[in-house]
Amino acid sequence: MSQRKIRESDVVASDLGGRRSARHFRFSDVAIYVAFVCLFVLFAVSLKDVGNGFASVGNLLTILQQTSLIAVMAVGMAFVLGAAQIDLSVGSTVGLVSLVTALGITQFGLVLGTASALLVGAVIGALNGLIIAVLRIPAFLVTLGTMITVAGVSRTITNLQSIPITSPDFIFVFGGGNVAGVPIVAFWMLATVVVGHLVLKKTPTGRRVLATGGNPRSAVYSGINTRKVIFGVMFASSLLASLAGILWAGRFGGGWYSLGDGAELSVIAATVLGGTSIFGGVASVIGAAVGAVMIGMIDNALVLYGLNVYQQEIIRGIIIVVAVIVTTRRS
């Protein structure tokens, strides 16, 4: 390494350490958790007489089941945004992967069918990563194009038809089963969040991601291969989206081209709400998962309040705008 280059550990520690000191004990760091508790109490009290009640065990398990797959994708998005990139293709990837899963299991059996579905996500992530990292095309444009292309492929390969999955073992393990009354997708979410948090906060890989997003020039001078980092986060995001697609197929018992439509908006909103900066350098995997559950909690409450789908979309859009404003002010 040349003398102009500073040791990676020194630059990363200085860059991130300074940010941590400046942000030490700031309310914005725990805002998502405070908001989560406040909203939960508000909904539990105001909706206690609606149906079985917002805070009933059955309703809470429903919320958990509905939001777990968004949380799985939000883990990948935390890395993507932390590296100052974005991935708009995760929703359409879910739909295509669900179809490939159903077709693969029908043709090749459970193991090869599932593996082929993961391979689809890996290919999409690799293409995104290569174009963004090597050709230096903005991630927004690349993944927007990928989103449209993948959505078109999903609608073409099966002629807009759903493909059922008849394997009870697959359905139980990948989304449709329950363990001790808890949806199995919640365990997939928990495993993904734990691994993602440890990688982001406890490994050199996580430090390189945040350094790349926070100060790319310093990261390069420190010897970090920022192109490799960008490729890695895009690859990981698509791989987790493909896992979500497999779980979606298991939960609904088949593949459908529209599964995951619009999910990218919920994923990005959840990630930003959870404390990840859209400008890079700051990310929270746990916060992203909490953000996903909180958005699901809000959606559930809006339904119980009697709001229609379009009114719910208005509220969701406002949440995204507020999240961006909050993140901008604390970055």
Secondary structure, DSSP 4 states (H G I P E B T S, - for coil): --TTSPPHHHHHHHHHHHHHHHTTT-GGGTHHHHHHHHHHHHHHHHTTTSTT-TTSHHHHHHHHHHHHHHHHHHHHHHHHHHTT-----HHHHHHHHHHHHHHHHHHH-HHHHHHHHHHHHHHHHHHHHHHHHHS---HHHHHHHHHHHHHHHHHHHTTT--EE---HHHHIIIII-EETTEEHHHHHHHHHHHHHHHHHHHSHHHHHHHHHHH-HHHHHHTT--HHHHHHHHHHHHHHHHHHHHHHHHHHHTEE-TTTTTTHHHHHHHHHHHTT--TTSS---HHHHHHHHHHHHHHHHHHHHHT--HHHHHHHHHHHHHHHHHHHHHH-
